[in-house]
């Protein structure tokens, strides 16, 4: 039964997942072409100087891409469930409610994590022969909040779409915007090093809010 649910989720979002992968790779390639251009024109030493003396990682163009990936993935995954009354049918399956919703949410988050980890790996492999480990760490840690924001965006959109009342949906949107805004308050390199673990823990905890929305939906709240 779980396999059937996961297959259904894949059918819904497979094209968006592939599109998000292409967009992430395109932005990654663009940023790395910029790095290659600096090296070819001014040498690797100049690149090191920029990374050490300025708040520029050359990957700033990717700042909002993970967020939009998470938001769109959640919309494509859960809007059809509500508009076409699929969620009500799912909740009548011979499985515990939390197991059904947990499978759906876990599938979406897992796809996002796969996208982000692959992107991270590509960036690391590209930078590894060019930069010292300390500079690679600087770039990766600066980018990490953007990817966590992508998961937060997914969690809040799922929480909002599955909520059965528009009043609560508006409140959820405001809360989501306020929380996600935290990830973009500072443009300085490694600005979130001291709090990123806590932001990740809070983000994963917020994914559980969707269970509350589904419980309200099942109880017939309107």
C-alpha positions in Angstrom: 0.0 0.0 0.0 2.8 2.4 0.9 4.5 1.6 -2.5 1.3 2.5 -4.3 1.1 5.9 -2.4 4.7 6.7 -3.2 4.2 5.8 -6.9 1.1 8.1 -7.0 3.2 10.9 -5.5 5.9 10.3 -8.1 3.4 10.4 -11.0 2.2 13.8 -9.8 5.5 15.5 -9.4 8.0 13.7 -11.6 8.1 16.4 -14.3 8.4 19.2 -11.8 11.2 17.3 -10.0 13.1 16.9 -13.3 12.5 20.6 -14.1 13.8 21.6 -10.7 16.9 19.4 -11.2 17.5 21.1 -14.6 17.1 24.6 -13.2 19.4 23.8 -10.2 22.0 22.4 -12.6 21.7 25.4 -14.9 22.3 27.9 -12.1 25.1 25.8 -10.7 26.8 25.7 -14.1 26.3 29.5 -14.6 27.9 30.2 -11.2 30.8 27.9 -12.0 31.3 29.4 -15.4 31.7 32.8 -13.6 34.4 31.2 -11.4 36.1 29.7 -14.4 36.0 33.1 -16.1 37.7 34.8 -13.2 40.4 32.2 -13.1 41.1 32.4 -16.9 41.2 36.2 -16.9 42.9 36.9 -13.5 44.2 33.6 -12.1 43.2 31.4 -9.2 45.0 33.7 -6.8 42.6 36.6 -7.6 39.7 34.2 -7.0 41.1 33.4 -3.6 41.6 37.1 -2.8 37.9 37.8 -3.6 36.7 35.0 -1.4 38.9 36.0 1.5 38.3 39.8 1.4 34.7 40.1 0.1 31.3 38.6 0.9 31.1 37.1 -2.5 31.0 33.3 -3.0 30.1 33.5 -6.8 27.0 31.4 -6.0 24.7 34.3 -5.0 22.6 33.7 -8.2 21.4 30.5 -6.5 20.1 32.2 -3.4 16.4 31.7 -4.0 16.4 28.7 -6.3 16.2 26.1 -3.5 13.3 28.0 -1.9 11.3 28.1 -5.2 12.0 24.4 -5.7 10.6 23.5 -2.3 7.5 25.8 -2.7 6.7 24.5 -6.2 7.2 20.9 -5.3 4.7 21.2 -2.4 2.2 23.0 -4.6 2.3 20.4 -7.3 2.1 17.6 -4.7 -0.7 18.8 -2.5 -2.9 21.2 -4.4 -4.4 18.4 -6.6 -5.1 16.4 -3.3 -7.3 19.2 -2.1 -8.9 20.4 -5.4 -9.7 16.9 -6.7 -10.8 15.5 -3.3 -8.0 12.9 -3.4 -7.0 13.5 0.2 -10.4 12.4 1.5 -10.0 9.2 -0.5 -6.5 8.6 0.8 -7.6 8.9 4.4 -10.1 6.1 3.8 -7.3 3.6 2.9 -6.7 0.8 5.4 -3.7 2.5 6.8 -3.2 4.8 9.8 -3.7 8.5 8.9 -0.3 9.6 10.1 1.4 6.8 8.1 -0.3 8.0 4.9 0.6 11.7 5.4 4.0 10.8 6.7 4.7 8.8 3.5 3.6 11.7 1.3 5.6 14.3 3.2 8.7 12.1 3.6 8.6 11.4 -0.2 8.6 15.2 -1.0 11.3 16.0 1.5 13.4 13.1 0.3 13.3 14.3 -3.3 14.3 17.8 -2.2 17.2 16.4 -0.1 18.4 14.4 -3.1 18.3 17.5 -5.3 20.2 19.5 -2.8 22.8 16.9 -1.9 23.6 16.2 -5.6 23.9 20.0 -6.2 26.2 20.3 -3.1 28.3 17.4 -4.4 28.7 18.9 -7.8 29.8 22.2 -6.3 32.3 20.5 -4.0 33.8 18.4 -6.7 34.2 21.5 -8.9 35.8 23.6 -6.1 38.0 20.9 -4.7 40.9 21.2 -7.1 40.7 25.0 -7.2 40.3 26.2 -3.6 41.8 25.4 -0.2 39.5 23.3 2.2 38.8 26.4 4.3 37.6 28.4 1.3 35.4 25.5 0.1 33.9 25.3 3.6 33.3 29.1 3.5 31.3 28.7 0.2 29.3 25.6 1.3 28.4 27.0 4.7 27.3 30.3 3.2 25.0 28.4 0.8 23.6 26.0 3.4 20.8 28.3 4.8 19.4 28.7 1.2 18.9 24.9 1.0 17.4 24.7 4.4 15.0 27.5 3.4 13.9 25.2 0.5 12.9 22.5 2.9 11.2 25.2 5.1 9.3 26.5 2.1 8.1 23.0 1.3 7.0 22.4 4.9 5.0 25.6 5.1 3.3 25.3 1.7 2.2 21.7 2.6 1.0 22.9 6.0 -1.0 25.7 4.3 -2.5 23.8 1.4 -3.6 20.9 3.6 -5.3 23.4 6.0 -9.1 23.3 5.3 -10.0 26.9 6.2 -8.9 30.0 4.4 -8.5 32.0 7.6 -5.9 29.6 8.9 -4.3 29.4 5.5 -3.7 33.2 5.6 -2.2 32.9 9.1 0.0 30.0 7.9 1.3 32.1 5.0 2.2 35.0 7.2 4.0 32.7 9.7 5.8 31.0 6.8 7.0 34.2 5.2 8.2 35.5 8.6 10.1 32.3 9.3 11.7 31.9 5.9 12.6 35.6 5.9 15.1 34.7 8.7 17.2 32.7 6.2 17.7 35.9 4.1 18.3 38.5 6.7 22.1 38.6 6.1 24.1 38.4 2.9 27.4 38.1 4.7 29.5 34.9 4.2 29.0 32.3 6.9 26.5 34.6 8.8 24.4 31.6 9.9 27.2 29.3 11.2 26.1 29.7 14.8 22.4 29.1 14.3 22.0 26.9 11.2 21.7 23.7 13.1 18.9 25.1 15.2 17.2 26.5 12.0 17.4 23.0 10.5 15.9 21.3 13.6 13.1 23.9 13.7 12.4 23.4 10.0 12.2 19.6 10.3 9.9 20.0 13.3 7.7 22.4 11.3 7.1 19.6 8.7 5.0 17.9 11.4 2.5 20.8 11.3 0.9 19.2 8.2 -0.4 16.4 10.4 -2.4 19.1 12.4 -3.9 20.4 9.1 -4.9 16.9 8.0 -6.5 16.2 11.4 -8.6 19.3 11.1 -9.5 18.4 7.5 -10.6 14.9 8.6 -12.6 16.3 11.5 -14.6 18.3 8.9 -13.4 21.8 10.0 -14.5 24.4 7.4 
